[in-house]
Amino acid sequence: MLEYQPQTVKLRGLSAESFLDSLNSAVPRTLEEAQPSKGLEGLPGPRNKPTTQQPVKAREKEASEISSASVVYPLRQYPILRGPNVLVKESHALPLISLGIFFPGGRVFENRHNSGITELMLRTALKGTRGLKSSRIMASFENLGLRFELKDEPDFFGYVLTGLSENFQDSVETLLEIVKHPTFDKEEIEKEKALLRADAAQLADNNLLYPQQLFLQALYGEHPYGLPAFGSKETIATLTQADLVTWHERFVKNTIPVVVIAGDTEGSSFAARLSNQFSSSDLLAVDLKKALPVKRLDSAQKRVETREHKQTATVIGFLGPPADSPACNSLTVLQNMISGLGGRFVDELRERQGLAYTVTACQRKHALGGAFYCYVATATENEQRAVDSLREQFGRLMAVSPSDDELSRAKNHSVIVYQIRLQQRMEQVLEYARSAIYGKTLDEIKQYPQEIQMIDQDMIRDAAMKYFDLERSAVGQVRGLAK
């Protein structure tokens, strides 16, 4: 025992032994005084031996005392006769709702003559309907504090509306008006064309996204997955009002959508409200398998452009499995094993060799064939060494299985990232929509974290050997000019 005192105080004869003796004499006396009196007034009763206390059983709450905010509701599916299935993830923890209406198709059916038509159709649909002008559409959302977003992914497109549940009901009719009755005004089309061209030009200056676009062009060639979402100056210029009307009739007006609702709502009542809007014997399901098939490369391909930069950004990767393949889960774990701080590729290229500023891996899931690639940003003089090192690391993945610890960390990270992302209503809507469009059942969607945890070393190595074919790799590169 140590005791700190001011220098002016006389030292006391206090030691560990004397302190312990004081405790031994004081504690029993204190316990006796704390016991309730059993004898005559003023005299302590006999000290009782301690008894073993039974654990106190918590009182069960009455049904009326349980708050709906604390209830975890499962993902449910409500079918609509002659219409879509409505997926609902109910949660009353916050007074927020996200509603997504998505249509399979769109970009996956574009070609080099009309690329960008899906994006142009989505944007122009907001500029007026049969019953609403553009200014009124946006004002109705803004006045209610709602967030409205367009989604244009390679295999589907649609709209997501997010806001407070108390303000949500009135906005649904506006959303349905946009979806079903856009006018595609010619003047508004020309305005959106100009904005699309500006966005395409801005993309070309993005040192993160543009190398990925070059990689996709090298990997997919003329397939729609390799075409830019914003189209090109040439294709955008040729699109007409008639083209947009025809595209809308093909992929929206006559198509069964996928509807997902997440948040503070009662799913059955919301599904019933949508039944009249999306119930028709004329609606047809879009079969993504009827789009142009993806072809595997016969040899390595490369797309390179130069810029007045001191840095080179390179993307190297391979054709991956279709989105409904179980191998996608293995590649998700592998992605998190090699990417990010502590990842295998980062440790090798950045920490050990000092060749790169940034190293990250990514998997794209597409219905007809996805992609797995690695992005690396380096000084221009190190670009070739970095690419050679990346190829070597991909080769090691095929030759050497991950350790138990490395695999466990990657699986846990994959599940945690997934669960964190699903804390947001909008991310729930998008995740469940993708799963439904790619043919996953309700049980498969729910079991995703468990499926990730079942991945083992053999599955990781098998996926690497099957898809990481260095002789058929694709490279997209924005090369800085060496000085």
Number of C-alpha atoms within 10 A of each C-alpha: 7 7 7 5 10 7 7 6 7 8 9 8 6 11 12 10 10 11 11 11 11 11 11 11 10 11 10 12 10 10 10 15 12 11 13 12 15 11 10 8 8 7 9 15 15 12 15 9 6 6 6 6 6 6 6 6 6 6 6 7 8 7 7 6 8 10 10 12 12 10 12 12 12 11 17 15 17 16 14 17 13 15 23 23 21 24 24 27 24 20 22 20 14 11 15 20 26 28 25 27 22 25 23 26 25 28 25 27 19 22 19 16 14 19 25 25 25 28 22 23 21 22 18 27 23 23 23 21 21 12 13 17 14 15 11 14 20 16 12 14 22 12 9 15 14 21 14 17 13 16 16 20 19 23 23 23 22 22 20 21 21 22 21 18 17 13 17 21 11 12 17 16 13 18 20 15 19 24 20 18 16 22 21 25 14 13 11 17 21 18 11 19 21 13 15 22 18 13 13 17 14 11 17 15 13 12 19 17 15 23 29 24 22 25 30 28 23 23 30 22 16 14 20 25 27 20 24 20 22 24 25 19 16 13 16 22 14 10 19 14 17 11 13 21 15 12 16 24 12 15 22 22 20 17 22 23 27 22 27 27 32 27 27 22 21 15 22 14 9 15 22 14 12 18 18 12 12 22 15 17 10 11 17 18 15 19 10 19 10 10 18 16 13 19 13 14 18 9 11 15 19 16 18 14 12 11 13 10 16 14 22 25 26 28 29 27 30 26 25 25 23 19 23 18 14 14 20 21 24 24 23 21 24 27 22 24 24 25 21 16 15 14 19 18 24 24 17 19 23 17 14 10 13 14 24 22 15 16 25 19 23 18 19 17 21 20 22 22 20 19 21 21 23 22 24 27 24 26 18 17 16 15 22 14 15 22 19 10 17 21 16 12 17 19 16 14 20 18 12 10 18 19 9 11 9 16 21 17 13 23 25 16 15 21 19 13 11 16 13 10 14 16 10 14 21 22 16 24 25 21 15 26 25 22 16 19 23 20 13 16 12 15 9 14 15 14 11 13 18 11 16 20 17 11 19 17 15 12 18 22 20 16 21 22 15 12 20 22 19 16 12 17 24 26 26 26 26 27 24 20 14 12 7
